[in-house]
C-alpha cells in the first residue's frame, strides 16, 4: 500500500520531526515519486529563504509595549 503524504508531512521531514519508520517511508516515497520530490525541493528552498531573513524591531519597541501595557492596566 502506498501512503499519501501531506505538505505537513513534508515540512515535518524537513525539520526532522518524523519518527524512524515515518522517515524511512518518506525516503522511499521520495525516491519513487518525482512530484513529491519536486514539492519537497520547493519547500526546502522556501525554508532556506526564510532562514536567511533577518528581523529587526524598532529600537523603541520595548518602551512602546510597556507604555501600552500600563495604559491597559488603568482601564
Backbone as JSON Lines, residues from 0, in Angstrom:
{"i":0,"aa":"X","n":[0.84,-1.19,0.0],"ca":[0.0,0.0,0.0],"c":[0.88,1.25,0.0]}
{"i":1,"aa":"X","n":[0.52,2.2,-0.84],"ca":[1.28,3.44,-0.93],"c":[0.65,4.49,-0.03]}
{"i":2,"aa":"X","n":[1.47,5.09,0.8],"ca":[0.98,6.14,1.7],"c":[0.96,7.46,0.96]}
{"i":3,"aa":"X","n":[-0.07,8.23,1.19],"ca":[-0.16,9.57,0.63],"c":[0.36,10.54,1.68]}
{"i":4,"aa":"X","n":[1.37,11.31,1.32],"ca":[1.95,12.27,2.25],"c":[1.36,13.65,2.01]}
{"i":5,"aa":"X","n":[1.15,14.36,3.09],"ca":[0.64,15.73,3.01],"c":[1.81,16.7,3.01]}
{"i":6,"aa":"X","n":[1.49,17.96,2.73],"ca":[2.51,19.0,2.8],"c":[3.06,19.11,4.22]}
{"i":7,"aa":"X","n":[2.19,18.9,5.2],"ca":[2.63,18.92,6.59],"c":[3.66,17.82,6.85]}
{"i":8,"aa":"X","n":[3.46,16.65,6.26],"ca":[4.43,15.56,6.39],"c":[5.78,15.97,5.81]}
{"i":9,"aa":"X","n":[5.75,16.66,4.68],"ca":[6.99,17.11,4.05],"c":[7.71,18.13,4.94]}
{"i":10,"aa":"X","n":[6.96,19.03,5.54],"ca":[7.56,20.02,6.44],"c":[8.15,19.32,7.66]}
{"i":11,"aa":"X","n":[7.43,18.35,8.19],"ca":[7.96,17.59,9.33],"c":[9.25,16.86,8.94]}
{"i":12,"aa":"X","n":[9.31,16.37,7.7],"ca":[10.52,15.72,7.21],"c":[11.67,16.71,7.16]}
{"i":13,"aa":"X","n":[11.4,17.91,6.63],"ca":[12.43,18.94,6.53],"c":[13.0,19.32,7.9]}
{"i":14,"aa":"X","n":[12.13,19.36,8.89],"ca":[12.55,19.77,10.23],"c":[12.9,18.58,11.13]}
{"i":15,"aa":"X","n":[13.07,17.41,10.51],"ca":[13.48,16.19,11.22],"c":[12.54,15.86,12.38]}
{"i":16,"aa":"X","n":[11.24,15.95,12.11],"ca":[10.23,15.69,13.14],"c":[9.48,14.37,12.94]}
{"i":17,"aa":"X","n":[9.92,13.56,11.99],"ca":[9.29,12.26,11.77],"c":[10.0,11.2,12.61]}
{"i":18,"aa":"X","n":[9.23,10.19,13.02],"ca":[9.89,9.08,13.71],"c":[10.63,8.25,12.67]}
{"i":19,"aa":"X","n":[11.38,7.28,13.13],"ca":[12.24,6.5,12.24],"c":[11.45,5.79,11.13]}
{"i":20,"aa":"X","n":[10.32,5.19,11.48],"ca":[9.5,4.49,10.48],"c":[8.93,5.46,9.45]}
{"i":21,"aa":"X","n":[8.44,6.6,9.92],"ca":[7.88,7.61,9.0],"c":[8.97,8.14,8.07]}
{"i":22,"aa":"X","n":[10.16,8.37,8.62],"ca":[11.26,8.89,7.82],"c":[11.65,7.9,6.72]}
{"i":23,"aa":"X","n":[11.72,6.63,7.06],"ca":[12.06,5.6,6.08],"c":[11.0,5.54,4.99]}
{"i":24,"aa":"X","n":[9.75,5.57,5.39],"ca":[8.65,5.54,4.42],"c":[8.69,6.78,3.52]}
{"i":25,"aa":"X","n":[8.99,7.94,4.1],"ca":[9.08,9.16,3.31],"c":[10.23,9.07,2.31]}
{"i":26,"aa":"X","n":[11.38,8.59,2.74],"ca":[12.53,8.46,1.83],"c":[12.2,7.55,0.65]}
{"i":27,"aa":"X","n":[11.53,6.43,0.94],"ca":[11.15,5.51,-0.13],"c":[10.2,6.19,-1.11]}
{"i":28,"aa":"X","n":[9.24,6.93,-0.59],"ca":[8.27,7.62,-1.44],"c":[8.95,8.71,-2.26]}
{"i":29,"aa":"X","n":[9.91,9.41,-1.67],"ca":[10.61,10.46,-2.39],"c":[11.42,9.9,-3.56]}
{"i":30,"aa":"X","n":[11.93,8.69,-3.4],"ca":[12.67,8.05,-4.5],"c":[11.75,7.61,-5.63]}
{"i":31,"aa":"X","n":[10.53,7.25,-5.28],"ca":[9.59,6.71,-6.27],"c":[8.69,7.77,-6.9]}
{"i":32,"aa":"X","n":[8.48,8.88,-6.23],"ca":[7.5,9.88,-6.68],"c":[8.2,11.21,-6.95]}
{"i":33,"aa":"X","n":[8.4,11.51,-8.23],"ca":[9.11,12.72,-8.61],"c":[8.32,14.0,-8.28]}
{"i":34,"aa":"X","n":[7.0,13.92,-8.3],"ca":[6.18,15.08,-7.92],"c":[6.36,15.4,-6.44]}
{"i":35,"aa":"X","n":[6.37,14.36,-5.62],"ca":[6.59,14.54,-4.19],"c":[7.98,15.13,-3.95]}
{"i":36,"aa":"X","n":[8.97,14.62,-4.68],"ca":[10.34,15.12,-4.55],"c":[10.42,16.59,-4.97]}
{"i":37,"aa":"X","n":[9.72,16.95,-6.04],"ca":[9.72,18.34,-6.51],"c":[9.09,19.26,-5.47]}
{"i":38,"aa":"X","n":[8.02,18.81,-4.85],"ca":[7.35,19.63,-3.81],"c":[8.27,19.79,-2.6]}
{"i":39,"aa":"X","n":[8.97,18.72,-2.23],"ca":[9.92,18.82,-1.13],"c":[11.03,19.82,-1.47]}
{"i":40,"aa":"X","n":[11.51,19.79,-2.71],"ca":[12.54,20.74,-3.13],"c":[12.04,22.18,-3.02]}
{"i":41,"aa":"X","n":[10.79,22.42,-3.4],"ca":[10.21,23.77,-3.29],"c":[10.14,24.21,-1.83]}
{"i":42,"aa":"X","n":[9.69,23.31,-0.97],"ca":[9.59,23.64,0.45],"c":[10.98,23.87,1.06]}
{"i":43,"aa":"X","n":[11.95,23.11,0.6],"ca":[13.31,23.27,1.09],"c":[13.87,24.64,0.7]}
{"i":44,"aa":"X","n":[13.61,25.06,-0.53],"ca":[14.04,26.39,-0.98],"c":[13.38,27.48,-0.14]}
{"i":45,"aa":"X","n":[12.1,27.32,0.14],"ca":[11.38,28.3,0.97],"c":[11.96,28.34,2.38]}
{"i":46,"aa":"X","n":[12.28,27.17,2.92],"ca":[12.86,27.11,4.27],"c":[14.19,27.85,4.31]}
{"i":47,"aa":"X","n":[15.04,27.61,3.33],"ca":[16.33,28.29,3.3],"c":[16.16,29.8,3.14]}
{"i":48,"aa":"X","n":[15.18,30.21,2.32],"ca":[14.93,31.64,2.14],"c":[14.46,32.27,3.45]}
{"i":49,"aa":"X","n":[13.58,31.58,4.17],"ca":[13.1,32.1,5.45],"c":[14.22,32.15,6.49]}
{"i":50,"aa":"X","n":[15.1,31.15,6.46],"ca":[16.22,31.13,7.4],"c":[17.15,32.32,7.18]}
{"i":51,"aa":"X","n":[17.19,32.82,5.94],"ca":[18.09,33.93,5.62],"c":[17.51,35.29,5.99]}
{"i":52,"aa":"X","n":[16.23,35.35,6.28],"ca":[15.58,36.62,6.61],"c":[15.98,37.04,8.02]}
{"i":53,"aa":"X","n":[16.31,38.31,8.15],"ca":[16.6,38.84,9.48],"c":[15.53,39.86,9.83]}
{"i":54,"aa":"X","n":[15.14,39.85,11.06],"ca":[14.12,40.77,11.54],"c":[14.76,41.7,12.55]}
{"i":55,"aa":"X","n":[14.47,42.97,12.42],"ca":[14.99,43.95,13.36],"c":[13.82,44.81,13.81]}
{"i":56,"aa":"X","n":[13.53,44.7,15.07],"ca":[12.45,45.5,15.65],"c":[12.94,46.94,15.83]}
{"i":57,"aa":"X","n":[12.02,47.9,15.75],"ca":[12.42,49.29,16.01],"c":[13.01,49.39,17.41]}
{"i":58,"aa":"X","n":[13.94,50.32,17.58],"ca":[14.64,50.44,18.86],"c":[13.71,50.8,20.02]}
{"i":59,"aa":"X","n":[12.58,51.43,19.72],"ca":[11.67,51.84,20.8],"c":[10.54,50.85,21.05]}
{"i":60,"aa":"X","n":[10.61,49.67,20.48],"ca":[9.51,48.72,20.58],"c":[9.22,48.31,22.03]}
{"i":61,"aa":"X","n":[10.25,48.09,22.83],"ca":[10.04,47.68,24.21],"c":[9.34,48.77,24.99]}
{"i":62,"aa":"X","n":[9.78,50.0,24.83],"ca":[9.14,51.1,25.56],"c":[7.69,51.29,25.12]}
{"i":63,"aa":"X","n":[7.4,51.09,23.84],"ca":[6.01,51.21,23.37],"c":[5.13,50.1,23.94]}
{"i":64,"aa":"X","n":[5.67,48.91,24.04],"ca":[4.91,47.79,24.62],"c":[4.63,48.05,26.1]}
{"i":65,"aa":"X","n":[5.64,48.5,26.81],"ca":[5.46,48.8,28.24],"c":[4.45,49.92,28.43]}
{"i":66,"aa":"X","n":[4.52,50.93,27.59],"ca":[3.58,52.05,27.67],"c":[2.15,51.55,27.43]}
{"i":67,"aa":"X","n":[1.97,50.74,26.4],"ca":[0.64,50.22,26.09],"c":[0.14,49.32,27.22]}
{"i":68,"aa":"X","n":[1.03,48.54,27.78],"ca":[0.65,47.66,28.89],"c":[0.19,48.46,30.1]}
{"i":69,"aa":"X","n":[0.88,49.52,30.43],"ca":[0.49,50.36,31.57],"c":[-0.86,51.01,31.32]}
{"i":70,"aa":"X","n":[-1.1,51.42,30.1],"ca":[-2.39,52.05,29.77],"c":[-3.54,51.06,29.83]}
{"i":71,"aa":"X","n":[-3.3,49.81,29.5],"ca":[-4.34,48.79,29.59],"c":[-4.68,48.48,31.04]}
{"i":72,"aa":"X","n":[-3.7,48.53,31.9],"ca":[-3.92,48.23,33.32],"c":[-4.8,49.28,33.98]}
{"i":73,"aa":"X","n":[-4.76,50.5,33.48],"ca":[-5.54,51.57,34.11],"c":[-6.99,51.6,33.62]}
{"i":74,"aa":"X","n":[-7.31,50.8,32.63],"ca":[-8.69,50.78,32.1],"c":[-9.6,49.98,32.98]}
